[in-house]
Amino acid sequence: MERPRRITDSFPRRRRRGPGRPPGRLKDRKDKDKDKDKTQLKVRDCPRAASQPPPDPALMEMLRRFDLSWEYGPCSGITRLQRWERAQELGLSPPGPIRDALLEHGDNPDVTYRWVWDGVGW
């Protein structure tokens, strides 16, 4: 009697690794030090790592309200300015002060990108 086909039958079989055998090759100690230096370099070059004065709390509250307002469409995957421009093209009349603030603080990622709630307070 033939057994029924499973979806996993269409994938190639792989040999299992024995216990204690790590996947892939091991890196030399020198390679680990190089990777560590690259990681530290990336963190220092990150634009968010630069110290910028915190934006005005009233401005951040206004932007948060804009983020939470569904009448201007979804906000995932785009900047606030792109969302504002899309809403304007669709005739949704987004608030003008939002656009002015976004253009004024365009170099600050806290203002440019949508606020994400991390589960810890507002």
C-alpha positions in Angstrom: 0.0 0.0 0.0 1.4 3.4 -1.0 1.6 6.1 1.7 -0.1 9.5 1.0 2.0 12.3 -0.3 3.0 15.1 2.0 4.0 18.6 1.1 7.5 18.0 2.5 8.0 15.3 -0.2 8.5 18.0 -2.8 11.6 19.4 -0.9 15.0 17.9 -1.2 16.1 15.9 1.9 19.0 17.2 3.9 21.3 15.2 6.0 21.0 15.8 9.7 24.0 16.9 11.6 25.2 14.7 14.5 25.1 15.9 18.1 27.9 18.4 19.0 28.6 19.3 15.3 28.0 23.0 14.8 26.3 24.2 11.6 28.6 25.9 9.1 32.3 26.5 9.6 33.9 28.0 12.7 35.5 31.4 12.4 39.0 32.1 13.5 39.5 34.3 16.5 40.9 37.0 14.1 37.7 37.0 12.1 35.7 37.5 15.3 37.7 40.6 16.2 37.2 42.0 12.7 33.5 41.5 12.9 33.4 43.2 16.3 35.2 46.3 14.9 32.8 46.4 11.9 29.8 46.3 14.3 31.1 49.1 16.5 31.8 51.2 13.4 28.3 50.7 12.1 26.8 51.8 15.4 28.9 55.0 15.5 28.0 55.8 11.9 24.3 55.5 12.5 22.4 58.8 12.0 20.4 58.2 15.2 23.6 57.9 17.2 24.4 61.6 16.6 23.2 63.7 19.4 20.4 66.0 18.3 18.4 68.3 20.5 15.1 66.6 21.3 12.1 68.0 19.4 9.5 70.1 21.1 7.0 67.9 23.0 4.1 69.9 21.5 5.5 69.1 18.0 5.8 65.4 18.8 2.3 65.3 20.2 0.9 67.0 17.0 2.8 64.4 14.9 1.6 61.5 17.1 -2.0 62.7 16.5 -1.3 62.8 12.8 0.1 59.2 13.0 -2.9 57.9 14.8 -5.4 59.6 12.5 -6.7 57.0 10.0 -8.4 59.5 7.8 -5.1 60.2 6.0 -4.5 56.6 5.1 -2.1 53.9 6.4 1.3 55.0 7.6 3.4 51.8 7.5 6.5 51.7 5.3 6.6 55.4 4.4 7.8 58.6 6.0 5.4 61.1 7.5 6.0 63.6 4.7 5.2 60.9 2.1 2.0 60.1 3.9 1.1 63.8 4.1 1.8 64.3 0.3 -0.2 61.2 -0.5 -3.2 62.5 1.5 -2.9 65.8 -0.2 -3.0 64.1 -3.7 -6.1 62.2 -2.7 -7.8 65.4 -1.6 -8.0 64.5 2.1 -6.8 67.9 3.3 -4.0 67.0 5.8 -3.1 69.8 8.2 -0.6 72.4 6.8 1.4 72.8 10.0 2.3 69.1 9.9 4.0 69.6 6.5 5.8 72.8 7.7 7.1 71.0 10.7 8.3 68.0 8.7 10.1 70.2 6.2 11.7 72.3 9.0 12.9 69.2 10.9 13.7 67.0 7.9 17.1 65.9 9.3 15.8 64.6 12.6 14.7 60.9 12.3 12.4 61.3 15.4 10.3 63.8 13.4 10.7 62.3 9.9 9.6 58.7 10.7 6.4 57.5 12.3 6.4 57.0 16.1 6.2 53.3 17.1 4.7 52.3 20.4 7.1 50.0 22.2 4.6 48.9 24.8 6.1 51.1 27.5 3.9 54.1 28.3 3.2 56.8 25.8 
